[in-house]
């Protein structure tokens, strides 16, 4: 079993493209599982600023190619484009990434709690569609547990300081005179969840005049749900001419140029531009305009409160610890098939020897004593090999354990299969032998 993940989020792609991929995610998990023997199960995490597919696979390369091809069929994007732009993770990095995502460490607004619920709902949907596996279920359940630990043991997400709020604090320091937020004309670029968080924070600060523009034409739907005034291409120039603050949360690749803005603006009218898009909604040279101030993600990073940085550090430590523990547990499970094989081999030898005792001595008290002693001895003999199997598996050395069993016992192993728990005690197999002595068994019951 190998964990595989394909990731598209605000940190790799513009938000418009991420939203396009996420909107086409319905049915992807089922199509991926049903269409390839290399994929045992899949869970899709799709939001307006994040698309991620997690898969339990046999062979990573074949599975990744199939996932990309299937996703291309569900979108208007080519397989080549998706292969270039999606980030592929394999093995333990998949675990750490999902745990970080669930804890809000990979969010545009660091520490936001909504993503934890989205992770839970992604697993629920996969369970309803029957596309998950026991490995993926454990992965997502442990991601939820790690997120709860972060929420319980750190101040991340509880300090009221997000990327956007820090940017707005910086903007407030730059505002001319005694003007309040309630007097500012704001133009917001973008309609994703990042823009939604910004809209909410602007309203909390008392902004009354917020206009929204989207290159994709989604401004009307956005403002219908969240308030504000939608801007068309025709209305945008006038809004920019009069704006006191412009905020970029789109990252759609349509950059507002310094020259265009300079031609539109009224002279001596101060402008604060807040560019929260990784791909820049505003021309960086805008800072050269005499009446303009530019706040970027780098500005926010430099101004982020020390408390937030400390909370992120503490949360990261929790995530890394949870990742290591889960990965070790998964490696230990890889030894289950070998432990089961050893127990089955030992059981067969034990049953044969007990049968000889029964044949020679019958169902006597002496025979029962011998049987009990033999079972105790076998339990003792299996204890250390079982412990060592899990220790070696945790170190990634299951193959050494298997080779030792093959050498010592002549056991032959096929590909590991999903089995019952390896810790099944030897004495559970006594029922068949006990049936050979019905009189003795009944007398015991009496």
MITOR-597065 format. One record per residue: z, x, y of N, C-alpha, C, CB in turn; residue in three letters. Coordinates in steps of 0.2 Angstrom, whole numbers, plus 5000, padded with zeros to 4 digits. Glycine has a CB too. Example, Ala and Ser with C-alpha at 12.3 -4.5 7.8 and 13.67 -1.06 7.14 Angstrom:
# residues 2
503950664972503950624978503950664984504550574978ala
503550644989503650684995503950645000502950704997ser
***
This chain:
# residues 446
500050044994500050005000500050045006500649955000unk
499650025011499550065017499550015023498950115018unk
499950025028499949985034499450005039500649985038unk
499049955041498449975046498449925051497749975042unk
498349955058498349905063497749925068499049915067unk
497449875071496949885076497249855082496249855074unk
497249895088497549875094497149875100498149925095unk
497149815103496849815110497349785115496149775110unk
497549815120498049795125497849815132498749815123unk
498249795136498149815143498149895144498749785148unk
498349935140498350005141497750035138498950035137unk
497349995135496650025132496049995135496650025125unk
496149925137495549895139495749855145495249845134unk
495249835149495349785155495549715152494749775159unk
495949685156496349625153495849565152496849595159unk
495249565155494749515154494449525147494149515159unk
494349585145494049595138494549585133493849675138unk
495249605134495749595129495849515128496449615132unk
495749475134495849405133495249375130495849375140unk
494649405130494049385127494149395119493449415129unk
494449445117494549465110495049415107494749535109unk
495649405111496149365109495949295108496749375114unk
495549275112495349205112494949185106494949185118unk
494649235103494249235097494549255090493549275098unk
495249255091495649275085495749225079496249305087unk
495649165081495749105076495349125070495549035079unk
495649115064495349125058495149195056494649085058unk
495349245060495149315058495549335052495349355064unk
496249325052496649345046496349325040497349325047unk
496249255039495949225033495249255031495949155034unk
494849265036494149295035494249365032493749285041unk
494749405035494749475033495049475026495249505038unk
495549435025495849445018495349415013496449395018unk
495049365014494549335009493949375008494349265011unk
493749415013493149445013493149515011492849445020unk
493749545009493749615007494349625002493849655013unk
494149654996494649674991495149724994494349694985unk
494949764999495349815002495849795006494849865006unk
495849725008496449705012496849655008496049665018unk
497449665007497949625004498149565008498449665001unk
498249585014498549535019498449555026499249515018unk
498449505031498349525038498749475042497649515040unk
499049495048499449455053499049475060500149475053unk
498949425063498649435070499049415075497949395071unk
499149465080499549455086499149455092500149505087unk
499049395095498549385100498849345106497949345098unk
498849375112499049345118498449355123499749375120unk
498649335129498149345135498049415137498249305141unk
498549465135498449535137498549575131498949545143unk
498449555125498549595119498249565113499349605118unk
497849605110497649585103497749635098496849565103unk
498149615093498249665088498249635081498949695089unk
497949665076497949645069498249695065497149635067unk
498749675061499149715056498949695049499949705057unk
498749745045498549735038498849775033497749745038unk
498949745027499249775021498649795017499749735017unk
498449855016497749875014497849925008497349905019unk
497349935004497249974999497050045001496849954993unk
496550045005496150105008496050095015495550125004unk
496250135020496250125027495550115030496650175030unk
495150165028494450175031494050115030494150235028unk
494050095023493650035021493849965025493550025014unk
494549965025494849905028494749905035495649905026unk
494749955039494649965046493949935048494750035049unk
493449965044492749945045492649875044492349985040unk
492949845039492949775038493249735043493249755031unk
493849755045494149715051493749715057494849745052unk
493449775059493049775065492449735064492849855066unk
492049735058491449695057491649615058491149705050unk
492249595055492449525055492649505062493049515050unk
492949555066493149535073492449525077493549585076unk
491949575076491349565079491049505078490849625077unk
491049475072490749405071491149355075490849395063unk
491749365076492149315080492049315087492849315078unk
491749375090491749385097490949395099492149435100unk
490849405105490149425107490149495108489949385114unk
490649535105490649605106490349645100491349635108unk
490049695101489749735095490249775091489149775098unk
490049785085490549825081490649895084490249825074unk
490049925086490149995089490649995095489450015092unk
490549935100490949935105491749925103490849875110unk
491849885098492549875096492849935093492549815091unk
492349975089492650035085492850085090492050055081unk
492450085096492550145101493250125105492050145106unk
493350055106493850045111494550025108493549985115unk
494449995102495149985098495450045096494949935092unk
496150045096496550095094496750085087497150115098unk
496550125082496750125075497350155073496150145070unk
497850125070498450155068498550145061499150125072unk
498850195057498950195050499650225048498350235047unk
499950195043500550215041501150205045500450295039unk
501550255046502150245050502050235057502650305049unk
501550255060501450245067501350165068500850275070unk
501050125063501050055064501750025065500650025057unk
502150045061502850025061503150035068503350055055unk
503150095070503450105077503150065082503450185078unk
502450065082502050025087502349955087501350025086unk
502349915082502549845081503249845084502449815074unk
503649885082504349885084504449895091504849935080unk
504049935094504049945101503749885105503650005103unk
503249855102502949795105503449735105502349775101unk
503749725100504249675099504849685104504549665092unk
505049745105505549755110505349755117505849825108unk
504749745119504549745125504349815129505049705130unk
504349865124504249935127503549945129504549985122unk
503049905126502349925127502049865131502049925120unk
502449825134502249775139502049795145502749715139unk
501549765149501449785156502049775160500849735158unk
502449725159503049715162503649735157503249645164unk
503849805157504249835152504949795152504449905154unk
505049775145505749745144505649665144506249755149unk
505049635145504949565145505049545138504249545147unk
505449485137505649455131505149405128506349425132unk
504649385131504249335128503849365122503749315134unk
503749425122503349455117503649455110503149525118unk
504349455110504749445104504649385101505449455105unk
504549325104504449265102503749265099504549205107unk
503249295103502549295100502449335094502149325106unk
502849385093502849425086503149375081503349485087unk
503649335082503949295077503349235075504549255079unk
503049215080502549155079501949185076502349125086unk
501749245077501249275073501349275066501049345076unk
501949295064502149295057502149225054502849335055unk
502449175057502449105055501749085054502849065060unk
501249095058500649075058500249105051500149085064unk
500349165050500149205044500449175038500249275045unk
501049155038501349125032501049055031502149115033unk
500949015036500648955035499948955033500648915042unk
499549005035498849015033498849055026498449055038unk
499449075024499449115017499049185018499249075012unk
499049215023498749275024499149335024498349275030unk
499849325024500349385024500449405017500949365028unk
500849465017501149485010501849505011500749555008unk
502149515006502949535006503049595011503249544999unk
502549645010502649705015502549685022502149755013unk
502049645024501949625031502549585033501249595031unk
502749535029503349495031503949535032503549445025unk
504149585028504649625029504549665036504749675024unk
503949695037503749725043503949685049503049755043unk
503649625050503749585055504549555056503349525055unk
504849545051505549525051505949585054505749505044unk
505849645052506149705054506049715061506049765050unk
505449705064505249705071505649665075504449695072unk
505749595072506149545076506849575076506049485073unk
507149605071507749625071507849685076507949645063unk
507449725076507449785081507449755088506849835080unk
507049705089507049675096507649645098506449625096unk
508049615093508649585094509149645096508949545088unk
509149695092509649755093509549785100509449805088unk
508849785102508749815109509049765114507949825110unk
508949695113509249655118509949645118508949585116unk
510249665112511049665112511349725114511249645105unk
511049785114511349845115511049885121511249885109unk
510649855124510349885131510349835136509649925129unk
510149865142510049815148509349805149510449845154unk
508949825145508249815146508049745146507849855140unk
507649725151507449655152507949615155507249625146unk
508549645157509149605160509249625167509749605156unk
508949675170509049705176508649675182508949775176unk
508249625180507849595185507349645188508249565190unk
507249705185506749755188506149765183507149815190unk
505649735185505049745181504549785185504649675179unk
503949805182503449845186503249805193502849855182unk
503149735192502949695198503549695203502749625195unk
504149685201504649675205504849735209505349655202unk
504749795206504849865209504249865215504849925205unk
503649855213503049855217503249815224502449835214unk
503449755222503649705228504149735232503749635225unk
504649765229505149795233504849845238505749825229unk
504449885235504049945239503649905245503649985235unk
503349855243502949815248503449795254502549765245unk
503949765252504449735257504649795262505049705254unk
504749855259504949905264504449925269505149965260unk
503849915267503249935271503049875276502649945267unk
503349815275503149765280503249775287503449695278unk
502849755291502949775299503349725302502249765302unk
503749755306504249705310504749675306503849655314unk
504949615308505449575304505049515300505849545309unk
504449525299504149475295504449465288503349485295unk
504549405286504749395279504249375274505249335279unk
504349375268503849355263503549285264504149365256unk
503949245267503749175268503249175273504349135270unk
503149225277502649225282501949265280502849255288unk
501949285274501449325271500849285268501649385266unk
500249305270499649275266499449325261499049265271unk
499549305254499449345249498749325245500049345244unk
498349375243497849365238497949395232497149385242unk
497949365226498049385220497449385216498649345216unk
497249445213496749455209496949455201496349525210unk
496649415197496749405190497149345188497249465188unk
497049325182497349265179497649265173496749205179unk
497849325171498149345164498949335165497949405162unk
499249345160499949345160500349385165500249355153unk
500049445166500249495171500249455178499849555171unk
499649425179499549385186500049335186498849365187unk
500149295180500649245180501349265182500649215173unk
501549325179502249355181502249375188502349415177unk
501749395191501749415198501749355202501049455200unk
501449295200501449235204502149205204500949185201unk
502449215199503149185198503649225203503449185191unk
503549295203503949335207503849325214503949405205unk
503249315216503049305223503349235226502249295224unk
503349185221503649125223504449125224503549065218unk
504749165219505449175220505649215227505649225214unk
505149255229505349285236505149245242504949355236unk
504949185240504749135246504049135249505249155251unk
503549165245502949165247502649095247502449215244unk
502349075252502049005252501348995252502248965258unk
500949055254500249055254499949105249499949065261unk
499749085243499549125238498849105236500049135232unk
498349145237497649125235497549175229497149145241unk
497149145224496949175218496249185217497349135212unk
496049245215495349255213495249285206494949305219unk
494749265203494549285196493849295196494849245191unk
493649355193492949375192492649325187492849445191unk
493049305182492849265177492849195178493349275171unk
493049175184493049105186493549065184492349075184unk
494149095182494749055179495249035184495049095174unk
495149055191495649045196495848965196495349065203unk
495348925196495548855196496048825191494848805196unk
495948845185496348835179497048865180496048855172unk
497048925183497648965184498048925189497549035186unk
497748915195498148885200498348815199497748885207unk
498048775194498148705192498848705189497648675188unk
498948765185499548765181500148795185499448805175unk
500048845189500548885192500548885200500448965191unk
500148845203500148835210499648885213500848845213unk
499648885220499148935223498548895225499048995220unk
498048935228497448905230496848945227497348905238unk
496448915223495848955220495348975225495548915214unk
495149045224494549065228493949075224494749135231unk
493349055227492749065225492449125228492249005226unk
491849145225491549205228491449195236490849225224unk
491249135238491149125245491749125249490749055245unk
492249105246492949105250493249165250493349045248unk
493149215246493549275245493449315251493249315239unk
492949325254492849375260493349345266492149375263unk
493349285267493749255273494549265271493649185274unk
494749255265495449265262495649335263495449245255unk
495149385261495349455262495349475269494749495259unk
494949445274495049455281495749445284494449415285unk
496049395281496649365284497249385280496649295285unk
497149415275497749435270498249485273497449455263unk
498849475272499349525273499549565267500049495276unk
499449535261499549575255499049555250500349565252unk
498749605247498349595241498649625235497549615242unk
498549585229498849615223498349615217499549575221unk
498249665214497749675209498049675202497349735210unk
497949625198498249615191497649605186498749565191unk
497049615188496449595184496249655179495849575188unk
496049715182495749765178495149755175496249785173unk
494749705178494149685175493549725176493949615177unk
493649785180493049825181492749815187492549825175unk
492949765191492549745198493049775203492449665198unk
492949835206493349865210493149845217493349935209unk
493649825221493549815228493549875232494149765231unk
492949895235492849955238493149965245492049965239unk
493350025247493650035254493150015259493750105254unk
492450025258492050015264491949935265491350035262unk
491949895259491849825259492449795263491849795252unk
493049825261493649795264493749815272494349825261unk
493549875273493549895280493049855285493349965281unk
492549835282492049785286492349715287491349785282unk
492749695282493049625283493649625287493249605276unk
494049675287494649665290494649665298495049725288unk
495149625301495249625308495649695310495649565310unk
495449725315495749785317496449775319495349825323unk
496849825317497549825319497949765315497649815326unk
497649745310498049695306498249735299497549635304unk
498949745299499149785293499049745287499949795294unk
498849795282498749765275499149805270497949765273unk
499449775265499749805260499449795253500549785259unk
499149845250498749825244499249855238498049865244unk
499349805233499749825227499249825221500349775226unk
499049885218498649885213498949895206498049945214unk
499049845202499449855196498949855190499849785195unk
498349865191497849865186497749935184497149835188unk
497749955177497650025175496950045177497750025167unk
496450005177495750025179495650015186495249985175unk
496150005190496149995197495649935200495850065200unk
495949885202495649835206495349855213496049775206unk
495749905216495549925223495349995223496149905227unk
494950015227494750085228495250125230494150085233unk
495450175226496050225228495950255235496050275223unk
495350255238495250285245495450235250494550305246unk
495650175248495850125253496450145257496050055249unk
496850195254497450225257497250255264497850265253unk
496650275264496350315270496250265276495750345269unk
496250205275496150155281496750155285496050085278unk
496650155292497250165296497750115296496950165303unk
497650055294498149995294498349975287497849935298unk
498150015282498249995275498750045272497549995271unk
499150015267499650045263499450025256500350035265unk
499450075251499250065244499850085240498650105242unk
500050035235500550045230500150045224501149995231unk
500250095219499950095213500550095207499550155212unk
500250095201500750105196501150165196500350095189unk
500850225198501150285199501750285204500650345201unk
501550245210502050235215502650195212501850185221unk
502550145208503050115204503450155200502850045200unk
503150195196503450245191503950285195502950285187unk
503750315200504150355204504750325207503750395210unk
504650255209505250215212505650175207504950175217unk
505450175201505850135196506550155196505550145189unk
506950115195507750125196507950165190508150065196unk
508450215191508650255186508950215180509250295188unk
509250155182509550115177509050085172509950055180unk
508450075174507850045170507650105166507350025174unk
507650165168507350225164507850235159507250285169unk
508550225160509050235155508950185150509750245158unk
508850125152508850065147508250075142508750005151unk
507650105145507050115141507250165136506450135146unk
507550225138507750275134508150255128508050335138unk
508650215130509150185125508750135120509650145128unk
508250095122507850055118507450095114507450005122unk
507150145116506650185112507050225106506350245117unk
507650245108508050265102508250215097508750295105unk
508350155099508450105094507850095090508750035097unk
507250085093506650075090506450135085506050065095unk
506550195087506450255082506850255076506550315086unk
507550235077507950235072507750175067508750225074unk
507650115069507450065065506750075061507349995069unk
506350115065505650135062505850185056505250165067unk
506250235057506350275052506750245046506850335054unk
507150195047507550165041507050125037508150125044unk
506650085041506150045038505650085034505749995043unk
505350135037504950175033505250205027504650235038unk
505850225027506150255021506250205016506850285023unk
506450145018506550085013505850075010506750025016unk
505250075013504650065011504450115006504150055016unk
504550175007504450235003504850224996504550305006unk
505450204997505850194991505550144986506550174993unk
505250094989504950034985504350064981504749984990unk
504050114983503550144980503750174973503150204984unk
504350184972504550214966504750154961505150254967unk
504750094963504950044959504550034952504849974962unk
503950044952503550044946503750094941502750044948unk
503850154944504050204939504750194936504050274943unk
505250164940505850154938505850094932506350124943unk
505450044934505349994929505050024922504849934932unk
504550064923504250094917504750134913503650134919unk
505150174916505750214913506250164909506050254917unk
506450104913506850064910506550024904507150014915unk
505950004904505649974899505550014893504949944901unk
505450084894505350134889506050134885505150194891unk
506550144889507250154887507450094883507750174892unk
507350034886507549974882507149964875507249914887unk
506549984875506249984869506550024863505450004869unk
506750084865507050134861507750104859507150204864unk
508150074864508750054863508749994858509150024869unk
508249944859508249884855508049904848507649844857unk
507649954847507449984840508050004836506850034840unk
508450044840509050074837509550024835509350124841unk
509649974840510149914838509849874832510149874845unk
509249864832508949834826509149864820508249824827unk
509149934820509349974814510049964812509150044815unk
510449964817511249944816511349884813511549954823unk
510949824816511049764813510849754806510649714817unk
510249794804509949794798510449824793509349824797unk
510849874795511249914790511949874790511349984793unk
512249854796512949824796512949754797513349864801unk
512449714798512449644799512749634806512849614794unk
512949564807513249544813514049554812513149474814unk
514249614812514949624811515249654818515149684805unk
515949654818516249674824516149744825517049664823unk
516049784820515849854820515149864823515849894814unk
514749824821514049824824514049814831513549784820unk
514449764833514449744840514749794845514849674841unk
515249834842515549884845515049944847516149914842unk
514649954841514150004842513649984847513750024835unk
513449924847512949904852513149904859512749824851unk
513749884860514049894867514149964869514749854867unk
514350004865514350074867513650104868514650114861unk
513150084864512450114866512250084872512050094860unk
512350024874512149994881512550034886512249924881unk
513150044886513550084891513250154892514250084889unk
513050184886512750254887512150254890512750284880unk
511650204889511050194892511050184899510650144888unk
511550144901511650124908511850194912512250074909unk
512250234909512550294912511950344912513050324908unk
511550344907510950394907510450374912510650394900unk
510350304914509850284918510050294926509650214917unk
510750294927510950294934510650344938511750294934unk
510750414936510550464940509750464941510750534937unk
509350454935508650454936508450404941508250444930unk
508850344941508650294946508750314953509050224945unk
509350344954509550364961509050414963510250394961unk
508850464959508450514961507750494962508350574955unk
507550434959506850404960506850384968506750354955unk
507350354970507350324977507450384982507950274977unk
507850434980507850484985507250524986508450534982unk
506850534980506250574980505750524984505950594973unk
505750464982505250414986505350414993505350344983unk
506050414995506150415003505950485006506950415004unk
505850535002505550595005504850605004505950655001unk
504550555001503750555000503550594994503450575006unk
504050594989503850634983503850594977504450694982unk
503650534977503650494971503150524966503350424973unk
502650554968502150584963502550634959501550614966unk
502950674961503350724957503750684952503750764962unk
504050634954504450594949504050564944504850534953unk
503450534945503050514940502750564936502450474944unk
502650624938502450684934502950704929502150744939unk
503550704932504150724927504250674921504750724931unk
504150604923504150554917503650564913504250484920unk
503050574915502450584911502550644906501850594915unk
502850694909502950764905503550754900503150814910unk
504050724902504650714898504650664893505250704902unk
504350604895504350544890503650524888504650484894unk
503150554890502450544888502250474891502350544881unk
502550444896502350384899501650384903502950354904unk
501350334902500650334906500750274911500050314901unk
500550294917500650244923499950224925501050274929unk
499850154926499250134929499450124937499050064927unk
498950094941499150084948499750044949498550054951unk
500150064954500750024955500649954956501150054961unk
500949904953500949834954501549804957500749804948unk
501449754960502049714963502449694957501849654967unk
503149714956503549704950504149674953503649774947unk
504549654947505249624949505649684951505549594943unk
506249674954506649734956506849774951507249704959unk
506749844953506849894947507549894945506649964950unk
508049874949508749874947508949834941509149864953unk
508549804938508649754932509049794927508049724929unk
509649764926510149804921509849794914510849774921unk
509949844910509749844903510049794899509949914900unk
510649774900510949724896510649654897511749714897unk
510249644902509949574902509449564897509549574909unk
509249614893508749604888509149594881508349664887unk
509749574881510149564875510049504872510849574876unk
509749454875509749384873509349384866509449344878unk
508749414866508349414860508749444854507649454861unk
509049494855509449524849510049484847509649594851unk
510349454852510949414851510749354847511249384857unk
510149334847509949274843509949284836509249254846unk
509849354834509849374827510549364824509649444826unk
511049354828511749344825512049274828512249404827unk
511749214826511949154829512649134828511549104827unk
512949154822513649134820514149174825513749154813unk
513949244826514449284830514449254837514249354830unk
513849234839513749214846514149154847513049204848unk
514049104843514349044843515149044843514148994838unk
515349094839516149104838516349124844516249144832unk
515949174848516249194854516249144860515749254857unk
515749094859515749044864516348994863515149004864unk
516548984857517048944856517748974858517148934848unk
***
